Amino acid sequence: MKKRNPTANPVISKRIRVLRQERGLSQDELARLFGFKDRQTVSAIETGARRVTASELLLAVEKLDVSLDYFTDPFRLDGEGLFSWRQMDIEPRVLDEYEKTASRWIGAYRTLAGQVGRQMPLIRPTLGLTKWSRFEDAIKAGERFVTEFSLGAVPAQRLEAVMQEQLGILVLMVDAYHGISGAACRLPELDTVLIAREEVAGRRNFDLAHELFHILTWDAMPPEHTETTSHFGGNRVEQLANNFAATVLMPKAVLESFGNWGQMEMDGLIAQLNATADELEVTSSALKWRLVALRKLTKSKAQAIPEASLRNNGQENSAAPPPLFSKLFMEVMATAIAQGHISVRRAAVLVDLTIGDLEKLFRTHGIDHTICL
């Protein structure tokens, strides 16, 4: 068996393969472009069995019309990251631009986490569901998730921590373009969920639980690259995701403790919906339809409730958004700076902050910024 060249750069090998496939070139065609005598040389490069020389790398830059950075920047995710975006009326060009930005955050975390000794998850958890599963199956999965991961009486408060600490899913709170509410990203060794932090808490939490479903079912039912933001409707996979998300945030046992919803008069019902939504950190509208699904509220009575009377999450949208990214992400960044894997300036540019604002962000996440700044 041919031994792998220990000096071969796996990033360069992977990028050449990805670029060849994107350009629709065969290995034979790329071999002729590079002046190699046969396709076996290209195959050896793409598998990492042969390293790319400096002159060959410059030839690749010239012949394939890309920057040198394309082959050498470890923070890029070209050809690796699969995204599914929750959005509303975002132009493809704008979404593509933002995806490239998000890719660099995720790529940086993956690279720096490995350099500071934080290992990627060895095993990925999955839900035993397919797109042919019943909505009742997604609901049962949500109830089991709440129980098995001990999410408690207010699941929204522990969900992010469970995702990061127990499931190995990176969660990033981001400043997204208007119209983008969140996304799931799958890499061969890492799963990430991005959430628009300026959304009200109820919407953030629903998006978080919704994207969790996609992460846990990605292999069985890969989500579309874009989906329209909605708590209801959509294709079957999105409806399954919505049923799972609603159940995780509003489990049956928790809602039963709030009394007999169906017997309340309209004013009292509206007040209770808003107060309960506030307590559970969900939107009042999502709570209303969850009660309908549980048959604790009739559809006709739910439809009679004026939407204007239902607040976003039981309160005005006056609460400050969560800090950028996450403590896990910032801890890796701080450790990488302290160990010399990335400069403070490059770290600040990566997250589009000044050095002073980066220092404040470390402090906001409770990280001793003096270690690295």
Secondary structure, 3 states (H helix, E strand, C coil): CCCCCCCCCHHHHHHHHHHHHHCCCCHHHHHHHHCCCCHHHHHHHHCCCCCCCHHHHHHHHHHHCCCHHHHHCCCCCCCCCEEEEEECCCCHHHHHHHHHHHHHHHHHHHHHHHHCCCCCCCCCCCCCCCCCCCHHHHHHHHHHHHHHCCCCCCCHHHHHHHHHHCCCEEEEEECCCCCEEEEEEECCCCEEEEEECCCCHHHHHHHHHHHHHHHHCCCCCCCCCEEECCCCCCCHHHHHHHHHHHHHHCCHHHHHCCCCHHHCCHHHHHHHHHHHHHHHCCCHHHHHHHHHHCCCCCHHHHHHCCHHHCCCCCCCCCCCCCCCECHHHHHHHHHHHHCCCCCHHHHHHHCCCCHHHHHHHHHHCCCCHHHCC
